[in-house]
Amino acid sequence: MANKDLIIDVGDTEVSLALLDDKQLIELNKEKRNIKFSVGDIYLGKVKKIMPGLNAAFVNVGYERDAFLHYLDLGAQFRTQQRYYLTALQRQGRVPAVHKFKPEPDIDKDGKITDVLTQGQTVIVQITKEPISTKGPRLASEISLAGRNLVLIPFSDKVSVSSKIENVEEKNRLKTLLQSIKPRNYGIIIRTAAEGKKVAVLDAELQELVRRWESAFLTVKKEIKSPRLFIGEVNRTTAMVRDMLNMSFNSIHINDPALFEEVRAYIKGIAPEKSGIVKLYKDTIPIFDHFGINKQIKALFGKTVSFKHGAYLIIDHTEALHVIDVNSGNRSRTGNDQELNALEVNMEAATEISRQLRLRDMGGIIVIDFIDMQSNENKQMLYDRMKELMANDRTKHNILPLTKFGLMQITRQRVRPEMKIITDEKCPACQGTGEIKPTILFTDELESTLSFIVGKIKTRKLLLNVHPFVSSYLKKGLLPIYIRWDLKYKVILKVQAVTSYHMLEYHFYDRFENEIDLS
């Protein structure tokens, strides 16, 4: 069984989440700490413009561009939900429980947007796609609140079970169970994680989701104007843990005490037996360096991505689609069988491409130019292999067989902007000027800084973080340079290599692992 580890790096401006599968980076998410308009957030929006030709409306939810709401995304019980909101507004937040509320008839499936919406109207909407490029967010009015085992859909009565639960008896057990305990006027989607769960666990989660929905209406007041956030999705860190936590999850390492407590409390609430997998990272080496993630990011996010035996991918992005070209490179060919060689490279490329799609969160249309193969049997093998590799991708996708030109087309749902990381670096020595100070004097600069620290702070135990090449230079020989400094300044100096540093970057830390301010 593969071991999955989640590494969470909390910085000043963003939180980075890396999912490792047997130490290999397979997913990377970066969340701005002040992020707005995340998928799952529920807003009170104001209808700005009705577009009868599109059968849609543009809604102001506070973003610079108005969000898009199509008639088909209103939900069958849109009128009931609106009447419930207006009741809350008139009663200043004092509303009956949803299960006691009399529903309205469903809206017409083939109806017109002008039949149900008017300009200036306040509507409850949920973000289904984040703002991408020049487009505003995409919205739906059929609300869903996701938990670990269940998804709650207010003003619905359907109970459905995840298709990934294959055991028919278990499917029937869960469906019968939830139909018997769910309140009236609530629909339920039973998630894969619910398989084998006891009634007490599911009932507790169901009650919490209902409480979360109904308590939001206590805040509804006439003097509070829309647009505004109505119910925030749990932050993406916790949402990712919620969606990914499974039996093969090995550990979660977090370098921030506050987030560590939050995630541990969340996991303790939904799976108490797993709370021990959350660990607080305290080392001075950056967490992504310690787990080898920064090195993998540099290797995986460039335009050219190498994989086995010298073969490589070239990945290009346009406004309309993504193009991936497969090249065999300088791979040594086994004999003269070009067809076999092409199949081997293509099969290995498929593995790397499936990883890249998840890593970069590439969405929309993806066109892959595989190496040409003549055999239809080999083309089918490649198609089957790609479907197998993409089976674990949680994002909705569709894969078409290879065309006669060797092209494969994949569509993958795009709900947030693609992950873009620039791997090329500005020259750290010259900062782009083309001129540098003499590198032979760098060790003199380090020694001068050490002397200043010893004289100013009077500390005797120090840690120096430097680039791996500099670390090797300071440690070489029978009497390394850093040992000579120990003897000269009567200190205990530990030198540590950090792969994410540029060549001439360095930082000193005191005995309590606090960085020393050199200004």
PyMOL commands that set and color helices and strands:
alter all, ss='L'
color gray80, all
select helices_A, chain A and resi 71-73+78-90+98-100+113-116+168-181+192-194+199-219+236-244+257-270+272-277+287-290+293-300+308-310+338-360+376-390+439-457+468-475+481-489
alter helices_A, ss='H'
color red, helices_A
select strands_A, chain A and resi 4-10+14-21+24-32+42-51+56-60+67-70+122-129+138-140+145-146+150-154+159-161+186-190+228-231+249-254+278-280+304-306+312-317+321-327+364-369+397-399+407-412+461-466+492-497+506-509
alter strands_A, ss='S'
color yellow, strands_A
deselect
rebuild
show_as cartoon
